[in-house]
Every structure is written in structure tokens, then in C-alpha cells.
Amino acid sequence: MSRKFFTAISVLAFGALQLHAQLTPQYSHNALLLSSQYYDGTARSLAMGNAMTALGGDLGALSYNPAASGVYRYSEFTLTPSVYTGLSHTSFLDSRSSSSRSRFALSNIGWVGTFDTGRTRGLLNFNFAITANQTANFAYRSSGSGLQSNSSYLASLAATVPGITGDQMTMPENYPEYPFYNSSASWSQILAWNTGLIDTLIGGPDVFLGATENIDGQGQIFIPGTIAQSYRREKTGYVQDVVLNASGNVDNIFFFGISVTLQSIWLNEYTSITEAAGNPALFQTGFTDFTREYTLTTSGMGVDVSAGFIVRPVAGLTIGGSISTPNWMFLNENWVEGMNGYTDSYGNSNVSSPTGSYSYRVTSPFKWNVGIGYTVGNFLAIGVDYERTDYSGILMSARNGDRSVFQSDNEYIASNFKAVDNIRAGIEAWPINRLAIRFGYDYYGSSERYFDNTRHYASAGLGYRSPSGFFVDLAYQQQCNFNNNTFALYDSYAGISAPVASEDYLNWKLLLTLGWRF
């Protein structure tokens, strides 16, 4: 039939027609997502834009300068609960909608202990610290809905079955997992076949129709009526740095530190697509509705080593810097997919896939920071930081270290990702005794060559110090620009374009630090 010809043409055109979200390989996208760091730390460090490479004296700064703990001349404990919210606005099928998702987290918990050497010159004290700082927070929700009669997800699945018969997708009762690992069809196509949401033509065992499609006496395939389409995409998760740190103070002029950072990684992603018939009587299959759901969970750990310094060449002026080795991440993925729907022939049907799993490695590139700070007594502190890392150097490999498995992903990374220049700035003032006011700004450069994911953040906060050593800090950070993502809901097929969704999204966070100095 002509449908096979159009399917071949659409496959050839697919790379040119699909937009950013589908052009980016899933593994490459997650490697970049987990390698990118948007620091939380304490409320004080966040309020000052995390511009503390040269200022130090804050447990949140240990994620980017190990010498930050060397400035301490006292012991300290901090606890920082937080709330993080992602906002999105979506345009889909001429309809606009808004969504949000919030996540409560622990942005920081840490301790630093200082040990005086008893000397008056040279190494005056050495410090040890252990802290958990959140460096990535995932809270995202996007949804859209609308009406159309030009295409459908089920029709796309049917049109792109890769030249096999339905028998090769059937789930045997004694081994239902078999086709998922032994068929060239996608898991979605296998589920659609076993729920009766795609079927074959009489006399055409390798020609498939979706339950949303009719066929007339001339063999023409068409969608007979209006379909309500909707989708939902969600993310939640975190990257948490557990920093094991040692530092020292030489003559109150030179401070040094070294850290081993163990990362805890968890990311859960959920997507769903729903189609419902406006008038089921128009559909030859009696189709009323269907939903496809997909959940992907990525978890694992990472490790890197970093070293840093802070120097005070003259009173009030500090200069700091740090360098970190590549971060070696060991990741595990688990995914499951399900589909349910109704047709007259199959009634209500609901089928789930087995749980898939895969383990692999990501090596993110080394990064370095430099900063300059200036203090005026106990009244004013100003910091400006510059950070650079080259995301085109991300490397992916199988768990055994074989990079050939990810050759196409590594080539994509090298040609589509790039080095970033991040700038952080902050100011802290004490207008009255024991009360601080803080402001900060962060610029995170775009990590992709052909897609702008630049972020601008503004932050502000307050701090209070009691005579007994207890302190409390509050900080709010707001993304100042929207990021945009445009994607097709499913593959185009037979010369028919799939609907396109356009999303604008940003985020904000609120941190509260409770601390004790002793």
C-alpha cells in the first residue's frame, strides 16, 4: 500500500523535521543533566550567589572550593531545609496551560571542626569538615491538551512497525517478556499490539492500523473524527555532594584544602500520552480512549577529588581558586512502560512491560574556579567568581569501560555540547549589629552549541547571629529568564506531521539555614 512508501519517506525526513528534545539522544541528554551543577548549599551562600570561592567561611562553598573551610577558627554545624519549585507554560494544539511542581529537600547538612596547633607562626590550625550539599535539584512538570483530527499516536505506532508480523509481538502466557527482548519492534508497539490498540489488515499481516484509524472501500486510511490529545511530563530528583574535607591555615594569609566528593544521584522521569475519541461511534474499532505511561529512574554515585586555596595578599583582599578532577559517575537505569485503552474487540485492556535495566558510566570533565573577594571589617563582604568547564568532554561508556557502545552518543556530545563560562557575584552587609542583608547574581552559560539553555538567577537573603553562637539565615533565589523547549509529541508518519508542543520554564528555591558555632 502507499502507506509503506510514505513511512519510508517520513523515516528519511525524521532527522530534519524533529526538534531539539527528540534530536538529543536520551543518554547524552541525561549525561549533560547530571553533569551540570546549580549550587544550593547554605542559605548564606545561595543568597550571595555562591560567590564565595575567595571569601570561604561557609560550608556551602565546599562544593566548589575545598579551602573554604580553612578560614574557620571555630567549629560549626549547619542544617538547611529547602523547597524548590519548577514552573512551566505550554502551548499545544492552539491551547495554553501552566503547570508547576515543588520538591522539599535538604540542601545542606554539615559540620566543620577546627583544631589549633598552638603555634604563633606557620600552620596555625587544621580543620576537618563533612558536609552534604545539593548541587542539582529536579522538580519539573509540564502538560498540554487539545483537539485535532489530523494524526494520532496510535497511528504513528502502527505506521512505523519495522516490517514484522503481529505474531512476533505477541506476549506468550508462559513468557510474556519474550517479544520485548527478541523483537525489532519498540516496547510501545508491542504494548499497543497486545492491548488491541494496533491491529493488522485482513490479508496484510505486516500492515498495521491504529485503533484511531478507519479504512474505506478504496483502501484509504483516515482518522474519522476529533481526538482529544493530552500529555504530561514530570521530573523529580537530586544530585547531592557528600564532601569529605581537610584544610589548613598558614599565618592567616594562606589557606588550603583538599576534598573527596562522593555524589548521590537520583532522577525519576515520568511521561504519559492520552488520546480520547470525541465520538466513539465514528471509529470502526469502537475506540474510546487510551493512555501510555513511561517511567525511567536513574540512580547511582559519582566521585571526584578537588583542591583549592585562598590567599590574603593585603588586608581586606582575598583571592581564591580551585580545580576538580573529572567526576566519575556509575549509573543504573530502570524503566517500565504501560498501556491501557478500550476498543469493541478487546474491551478494556491493560498491559505492562517488564522492568528494563541498564548500567553505564559517565565521566564529566574537570572544572576550575577562580574568585576575588573584598571585606571591610565586619561590615561588608563582596565576592565575584568565575567557573569554567567543557561539557563537550563528557565521555560515556558501558559499565565495563567499553566506549564503543556509546560511540554515537560521544560523537554527539563532542559536536553539540561546549565549554561554559559561569559567573557568580554576591554582597553581604551588616547594617545593624547581628543582622545581615545579602544579594547575589548567577550567570550559567549555555552548555549546548545549537540550543540556548543559558540561565540567569537573582537571589536575596537575611541573616541573624545571636550572642550564644546560634544563627539563622534565609535565602530566596529566582530564575530571571525562561528556558524554551520545543518537541513533537510522537514521530511523524506517512507524510503527516505530529503535533508540536512548546514549553517555557523556570524555577525558584527557598532555603532556611539553622546553625550553631561552638
C-alpha positions as CSV (number, residue, x, y, z in Angstrom):
1,M,0.0,0.0,0.0
2,S,1.0,3.6,-0.4
3,R,1.4,3.8,3.4
4,K,4.6,1.8,3.3
5,F,6.1,4.3,0.8
6,F,5.1,7.3,3.0
7,T,6.5,5.6,6.0
8,A,9.9,5.2,4.4
9,I,9.9,8.8,3.3
10,S,9.0,10.0,6.8
11,V,11.8,8.0,8.3
12,L,14.3,9.7,6.0
13,A,12.9,13.1,6.8
14,F,12.6,12.5,10.5
15,G,16.1,13.9,11.4
16,A,15.3,17.2,9.7
17,L,11.8,17.6,11.0
18,Q,12.1,16.8,14.7
19,L,13.1,19.4,17.1
20,H,15.5,19.7,20.0
21,A,14.0,17.3,22.5
22,Q,13.9,14.4,20.0
23,L,17.2,15.2,18.3
24,T,19.1,14.9,21.5
25,P,19.9,11.2,22.4
26,Q,18.4,10.3,25.7
27,Y,21.7,9.1,27.2
28,S,23.5,12.2,26.1
29,H,20.8,14.4,27.5
30,N,20.9,12.7,30.9
31,A,24.7,12.8,30.9
32,L,24.6,16.6,30.5
33,L,21.8,17.0,33.0
34,L,23.6,15.1,35.7
35,S,27.0,16.8,35.0
36,S,25.6,20.3,35.2
37,Q,25.7,21.9,38.7
38,Y,23.5,24.7,40.0
39,Y,24.7,25.0,43.6
40,D,22.4,25.2,46.6
41,G,24.5,24.8,49.8
42,T,23.5,27.0,52.7
43,A,21.1,30.0,52.7
44,R,24.0,32.4,53.1
45,S,26.0,31.0,50.2
46,L,22.9,30.9,48.0
47,A,21.9,34.5,48.9
48,M,25.3,35.7,47.9
49,G,25.1,33.9,44.5
50,N,27.5,31.2,45.7
51,A,30.3,33.8,45.0
52,M,32.5,32.5,47.8
53,T,35.5,30.9,46.2
54,A,37.7,33.7,47.6
55,L,35.7,34.5,50.7
56,G,35.3,31.0,52.2
57,G,34.0,30.5,55.7
58,D,30.8,28.7,54.6
59,L,30.0,25.0,54.3
60,G,28.1,25.6,51.1
61,A,31.3,26.8,49.4
62,L,33.0,23.4,50.0
63,S,31.3,22.1,46.8
64,Y,33.5,24.4,44.7
65,N,36.5,25.4,46.9
66,P,37.9,23.0,49.4
67,A,39.9,25.8,51.0
68,A,36.6,27.4,52.2
69,S,36.8,25.5,55.5
70,G,40.4,26.7,56.2
71,V,39.1,30.1,57.1
72,Y,37.2,28.8,60.1
73,R,38.7,29.5,63.6
74,Y,35.7,27.8,65.3
75,S,33.6,24.7,64.9
76,E,30.2,24.9,63.2
77,F,27.1,22.8,62.4
78,T,24.5,23.8,59.8
79,L,21.2,22.3,58.7
80,T,19.4,23.7,55.6
81,P,15.9,22.5,54.6
82,S,14.6,23.9,51.3
83,V,11.8,24.0,48.8
84,Y,12.3,24.0,45.1
85,T,9.6,24.8,42.5
86,G,9.6,24.5,38.7
87,L,7.1,26.4,36.7
88,S,6.2,25.8,33.0
89,H,3.9,27.4,30.4
90,T,2.9,25.2,27.5
91,S,1.5,25.9,24.0
92,F,0.0,22.8,22.4
93,L,-2.7,22.4,19.7
94,D,-3.6,26.1,20.0
95,S,-4.2,25.8,23.7
96,R,-2.1,27.2,26.5
97,S,-1.6,25.8,30.0
98,S,0.5,26.2,33.1
99,S,2.0,23.6,35.4
100,S,4.2,23.6,38.5
101,R,5.9,21.0,40.7
102,S,7.6,21.6,44.1
103,R,10.0,19.4,45.9
104,F,11.1,19.6,49.6
105,A,14.8,18.8,50.1
106,L,17.8,19.1,52.4
107,S,20.1,21.5,50.6
108,N,22.8,21.2,53.2
109,I,23.8,19.5,56.4
110,G,27.4,19.8,57.6
111,W,29.9,20.1,60.3
112,V,33.4,21.6,60.4
113,G,35.8,21.2,63.3
114,T,38.9,23.4,63.9
115,F,42.0,22.2,65.7
116,D,44.5,24.8,66.9
117,T,48.2,23.7,66.6
118,G,49.2,26.1,69.4
119,R,51.8,27.8,67.1
120,T,52.0,31.5,66.5
121,R,53.6,31.2,63.1
122,G,53.3,28.7,60.2
123,L,50.4,26.2,60.4
124,L,48.1,27.9,62.9
125,N,45.2,25.4,62.7
126,F,44.0,22.5,60.6
127,N,40.3,21.7,60.0
128,F,38.2,18.8,59.1
129,A,34.7,19.0,57.6
130,I,32.0,16.8,56.3
131,T,29.0,18.2,54.5
132,A,26.2,17.2,52.2
133,N,25.4,20.0,49.6
134,Q,22.8,19.7,46.9
135,T,24.2,20.7,43.5
136,A,21.2,19.8,41.3
137,N,17.5,19.7,42.1
138,F,15.0,18.3,39.7
139,A,11.4,19.4,40.1
140,Y,9.6,19.8,36.8
141,R,6.1,19.3,35.4
142,S,4.7,20.1,32.0
143,S,1.3,19.2,30.5
144,G,-0.8,20.1,27.5
145,S,-4.0,19.2,25.8
146,G,-6.1,20.0,22.7
147,L,-8.3,18.7,19.9
148,Q,-7.3,17.6,16.4
149,S,-8.2,15.1,13.7
150,N,-5.1,15.0,11.6
151,S,-2.9,12.5,13.3
152,S,-2.7,10.2,16.3
153,Y,0.0,8.5,18.5
154,L,-1.6,5.0,17.8
155,A,-1.5,5.7,14.0
156,S,2.2,6.7,14.3
157,L,3.0,3.4,16.1
158,A,1.1,1.4,13.5
159,A,2.8,3.1,10.6
160,T,6.3,2.5,11.9
161,V,6.2,-1.2,12.8
162,P,9.5,-2.4,11.4
163,G,8.4,-4.9,8.8
164,I,7.4,-7.7,11.1
165,T,4.1,-9.6,11.7
166,G,1.9,-9.3,14.7
167,D,2.9,-12.8,15.9
168,Q,6.4,-11.5,16.5
169,M,5.0,-9.0,19.0
170,T,2.6,-11.3,20.8
171,M,3.3,-11.9,24.5
172,P,3.2,-15.7,25.3
173,E,1.4,-16.6,28.5
174,N,4.3,-18.6,29.7
175,Y,7.0,-16.0,28.8
176,P,5.3,-12.6,28.4
177,E,8.7,-10.8,28.4
178,Y,9.8,-12.6,25.2
179,P,8.9,-10.0,22.5
180,F,10.4,-7.1,24.4
181,Y,13.9,-8.6,24.1
182,N,13.5,-10.6,20.9
183,S,11.6,-8.3,18.6
184,S,12.7,-5.4,16.5
185,A,9.5,-3.5,17.4
186,S,9.6,-0.8,20.1
187,W,8.2,-1.6,23.5
188,S,5.3,0.8,22.8
189,Q,4.4,-1.0,19.6
190,I,4.4,-4.4,21.5
191,L,2.1,-3.0,24.2
192,A,-0.2,-1.4,21.6
193,W,-0.4,-4.8,19.7
194,N,-1.2,-6.8,22.9
195,T,-3.9,-4.3,24.0
196,G,-5.5,-4.4,20.6
197,L,-4.8,-0.7,20.1
198,I,-3.0,-1.5,16.8
199,D,-4.1,-4.4,14.5
200,T,-3.3,-5.8,11.1
201,L,-5.4,-5.5,7.9
202,I,-7.2,-8.6,6.6
203,G,-4.8,-10.2,4.1
204,G,-2.0,-7.9,5.2
205,P,-0.2,-9.4,8.2
206,D,2.5,-6.8,8.1
207,V,0.3,-3.8,7.5
208,F,-0.9,-2.2,10.7
209,L,-3.7,0.3,11.6
210,G,-4.2,2.2,14.8
211,A,-7.4,1.9,16.7
212,T,-8.0,5.6,15.9
213,E,-7.9,4.9,12.2
214,N,-10.7,3.8,9.7
215,I,-10.2,2.3,6.2
216,D,-12.7,2.9,3.4
217,G,-13.6,0.7,0.4
218,Q,-10.8,2.2,-1.7
219,G,-8.2,1.2,0.9
220,Q,-7.7,4.8,2.1
221,I,-6.7,5.1,5.8
222,F,-8.0,8.2,7.7
223,I,-8.9,9.4,11.1
224,P,-12.8,9.7,11.2
225,G,-13.3,12.2,13.9
226,T,-11.9,14.6,16.5
227,I,-9.4,13.2,19.0
228,A,-8.6,14.9,22.3
229,Q,-4.9,14.6,22.9
230,S,-3.0,15.3,26.1
231,Y,0.4,14.7,27.6
232,R,2.2,15.0,30.9
233,R,6.0,15.1,31.7
234,E,7.4,15.2,35.1
235,K,10.8,15.0,36.8
236,T,12.0,14.8,40.4
237,G,15.3,14.1,41.9
238,Y,18.6,15.5,43.0
239,V,22.4,15.3,42.9
240,Q,23.9,15.5,46.4
241,D,27.6,16.1,47.1
242,V,28.9,14.4,50.2
243,V,32.2,16.3,50.8
244,L,35.0,14.9,53.0
245,N,37.3,17.8,53.5
246,A,40.7,18.7,55.2
247,S,42.1,22.2,55.2
248,G,44.7,24.4,56.9
249,N,45.6,28.0,57.8
250,V,49.1,29.3,57.4
251,D,49.8,32.6,59.1
252,N,46.2,33.8,58.5
253,I,47.4,34.6,55.0
254,F,47.3,31.3,53.0
255,F,44.5,28.8,53.3
256,F,44.5,25.5,51.5
257,G,42.2,22.5,51.3
258,I,41.5,19.2,49.6
259,S,38.3,17.3,49.3
260,V,37.0,13.9,48.2
261,T,33.4,14.3,47.0
262,L,31.0,11.4,46.8
263,Q,27.9,12.1,44.8
264,S,24.5,10.6,45.4
265,I,22.3,10.7,42.3
266,W,18.6,10.0,41.8
267,L,16.4,11.1,39.0
268,N,12.8,9.9,38.2
269,E,11.2,10.8,34.9
270,Y,7.5,10.2,34.0
271,T,5.7,10.8,30.7
272,S,2.2,10.0,29.6
273,I,0.2,10.4,26.4
274,T,-3.6,10.1,26.3
275,E,-6.0,10.1,23.3
276,A,-9.8,10.1,23.6
277,A,-12.4,9.9,20.8
278,G,-14.7,12.8,20.6
279,N,-17.4,10.5,19.2
280,P,-16.6,6.8,19.5
281,A,-19.4,5.8,17.1
282,L,-17.3,7.3,14.2
283,F,-14.5,4.8,14.8
284,Q,-14.8,1.4,13.2
285,T,-12.9,-0.2,16.2
286,G,-15.2,1.4,18.7
287,F,-12.2,3.2,20.2
288,T,-12.9,5.4,23.1
289,D,-9.6,6.2,24.7
290,F,-6.1,5.0,25.6
291,T,-3.1,6.1,27.8
292,R,0.5,5.2,27.5
293,E,2.7,5.7,30.6
294,Y,6.5,5.5,30.9
295,T,8.7,5.8,34.0
296,L,12.5,6.0,33.9
297,T,14.6,6.0,37.1
298,T,18.3,6.8,37.1
299,S,20.4,6.3,40.2
300,G,24.0,5.9,41.2
301,M,27.0,7.5,42.6
302,G,29.9,9.7,41.5
303,V,33.3,10.6,42.9
304,D,35.9,13.3,42.3
305,V,38.8,14.9,44.1
306,S,39.4,18.7,44.3
307,A,42.0,21.1,45.7
308,G,41.8,24.8,46.4
309,F,43.4,27.8,48.0
310,I,42.6,31.2,49.4
311,V,45.3,33.9,49.9
312,R,45.1,37.3,51.6
313,P,47.9,39.4,50.0
314,V,46.7,42.6,51.7
315,A,44.2,43.4,54.4
316,G,40.6,43.0,53.2
317,L,41.6,41.4,49.8
318,T,41.3,37.7,49.2
319,I,42.0,35.6,46.1
320,G,40.8,32.1,45.7
321,G,40.9,29.2,43.2
322,S,40.2,25.5,42.9
323,I,40.4,22.7,40.4
324,S,38.5,19.4,40.4
325,T,39.2,16.2,38.7
326,P,36.7,14.7,36.3
327,N,33.7,13.3,38.1
328,W,33.3,9.5,37.6
329,M,29.7,8.5,37.7
330,F,28.4,5.0,37.9
331,L,24.7,4.9,36.9
332,N,21.9,2.4,36.9
333,E,18.7,2.9,34.9
334,N,15.3,1.1,35.4
335,W,12.3,1.7,33.2
336,V,8.8,0.4,32.8
337,E,6.0,1.2,30.3
338,G,2.3,0.5,30.4
339,M,-0.6,1.0,28.1
340,N,-4.4,0.7,28.6
341,G,-7.4,1.5,26.4
342,Y,-10.8,0.4,25.1
343,T,-11.9,-1.0,21.7
344,D,-15.0,-3.0,21.0
345,S,-13.0,-6.1,20.0
346,Y,-10.8,-6.1,23.1
347,G,-12.9,-4.2,25.7
348,N,-10.9,-2.6,28.5
349,S,-7.3,-3.8,28.2
350,N,-4.2,-3.0,30.3
351,V,-0.7,-4.4,29.7
352,S,2.6,-3.5,31.3
353,S,6.1,-4.2,30.1
354,P,8.8,-5.9,32.1
355,T,11.2,-3.7,34.1
356,G,14.2,-2.9,31.9
357,S,17.5,-2.1,33.4
358,Y,21.0,-1.0,32.2
359,S,24.2,0.1,33.9
360,Y,26.7,2.5,32.4
361,R,29.4,5.2,33.2
362,V,29.6,8.9,32.7
363,T,32.8,10.8,33.1
364,S,32.1,14.5,33.3
365,P,35.0,17.0,32.6
366,F,37.2,18.6,35.2
367,K,36.3,22.2,36.2
368,W,38.1,25.1,37.8
369,N,37.1,28.2,39.7
370,V,38.8,31.5,40.5
371,G,37.4,34.3,42.7
372,I,38.2,37.6,44.2
373,G,36.8,38.9,47.5
374,Y,36.9,42.1,49.5
375,T,35.9,42.7,53.1
376,V,35.6,45.9,55.1
377,G,35.9,44.9,58.7
378,N,32.8,43.0,59.9
379,F,30.5,45.3,57.9
380,L,30.8,44.4,54.2
381,A,31.9,41.4,52.1
382,I,31.9,41.3,48.3
383,G,32.7,38.3,46.1
384,V,33.0,37.6,42.4
385,D,33.7,34.1,40.9
386,Y,34.4,32.7,37.5
387,E,33.9,29.0,36.8
388,R,34.7,27.1,33.6
389,T,34.1,23.5,32.4
390,D,33.9,22.0,29.0
391,Y,30.9,19.7,28.6
392,S,32.0,18.6,25.1
393,G,34.5,16.5,27.1
394,I,31.8,14.3,28.7
395,L,32.5,10.6,27.9
396,M,30.1,7.7,28.2
397,S,30.9,4.0,28.4
398,A,29.4,0.7,29.4
399,R,29.9,-0.5,33.0
400,N,33.0,-2.4,31.9
401,G,34.5,0.7,30.4
402,D,33.7,0.0,26.7
403,R,33.1,3.3,25.0
404,S,32.2,1.8,21.6
405,V,28.7,1.1,23.0
406,F,28.2,4.8,23.2
407,Q,30.1,5.9,20.1
408,S,27.2,7.8,18.6
409,D,26.4,9.5,21.9
410,N,30.0,10.5,22.5
411,E,30.2,11.9,19.0
412,Y,27.0,13.8,19.5
413,I,28.4,15.2,22.8
414,A,31.7,16.3,21.2
415,S,29.9,18.2,18.4
416,N,26.9,19.6,20.2
417,F,28.0,20.4,23.7
418,K,30.5,23.1,24.6
419,A,32.5,24.9,27.3
420,V,30.7,27.2,29.6
421,D,31.7,30.4,31.4
422,N,29.8,30.8,34.6
423,I,29.9,34.0,36.7
424,R,28.7,34.4,40.3
425,A,28.6,37.6,42.3
426,G,27.4,38.5,45.8
427,I,27.4,41.0,48.5
428,E,26.8,40.9,52.2
429,A,26.2,43.9,54.5
430,W,25.6,44.2,58.2
431,P,23.7,47.5,58.6
432,I,22.9,46.8,62.2
433,N,24.6,44.6,64.8
434,R,23.8,40.9,64.3
435,L,21.6,41.4,61.2
436,A,22.9,40.8,57.6
437,I,21.4,41.6,54.2
438,R,22.6,39.7,51.2
439,F,22.2,39.8,47.4
440,G,23.6,37.7,44.6
441,Y,23.6,37.0,40.9
442,D,24.4,33.9,38.9
443,Y,25.0,33.5,35.2
444,Y,25.2,30.0,33.9
445,G,26.3,29.9,30.2
446,S,24.7,27.7,27.6
447,S,26.2,24.2,27.5
448,E,24.8,23.4,24.1
449,R,26.0,24.8,20.7
450,Y,22.7,24.9,18.9
451,F,20.2,25.2,21.8
452,D,20.3,28.1,24.3
453,N,20.0,26.9,27.9
454,T,21.6,29.9,29.5
455,R,20.3,30.7,32.9
456,H,20.2,33.9,35.0
457,Y,19.5,33.9,38.7
458,A,18.9,36.7,41.2
459,S,19.0,36.0,44.9
460,A,18.5,37.8,48.2
461,G,18.6,36.9,51.9
462,L,18.7,37.8,55.5
463,G,20.9,36.5,58.4
464,Y,20.8,36.8,62.1
465,R,23.6,35.9,64.6
466,S,22.9,35.5,68.3
467,P,25.5,36.1,71.1
468,S,25.2,32.4,72.1
469,G,26.5,31.2,68.7
470,F,23.1,30.2,67.2
471,F,22.4,31.7,63.8
472,V,19.6,31.6,61.2
473,D,19.8,32.5,57.5
474,L,17.0,32.8,54.9
475,A,17.5,33.0,51.1
476,Y,15.4,33.2,48.0
477,Q,16.6,32.6,44.5
478,Q,14.6,33.2,41.3
479,Q,15.5,32.3,37.8
480,C,15.2,35.5,35.7
481,N,14.8,34.1,32.3
482,F,12.6,31.4,30.7
483,N,14.2,28.4,29.0
484,N,12.4,27.1,26.0
485,N,12.0,23.5,24.7
486,T,10.0,22.5,21.6
487,F,9.3,18.9,20.7
488,A,6.9,16.7,18.7
489,L,4.6,14.5,20.8
490,Y,5.5,11.5,18.7
491,D,7.0,10.5,15.4
492,S,5.6,12.0,12.2
493,Y,4.4,9.3,9.8
494,A,3.1,8.7,6.2
495,G,3.8,12.4,5.4
496,I,1.7,13.5,8.4
497,S,3.3,15.8,11.0
498,A,2.8,15.1,14.6
499,P,1.6,18.0,16.9
500,V,4.3,20.1,18.4
501,A,4.4,21.4,22.0
502,S,6.4,24.5,23.0
503,E,7.4,24.9,26.6
504,D,8.8,27.9,28.6
505,Y,10.1,27.0,32.1
506,L,12.0,28.4,35.0
507,N,12.4,27.7,38.7
508,W,12.8,29.2,42.1
509,K,14.0,28.0,45.5
510,L,13.8,29.0,49.2
511,L,16.4,27.9,51.8
512,L,16.5,28.2,55.6
513,T,19.7,27.5,57.4
514,L,19.8,26.8,61.1
515,G,23.4,26.8,62.5
516,W,25.5,26.7,65.7
517,R,29.0,27.9,66.2
518,F,31.0,26.5,69.2
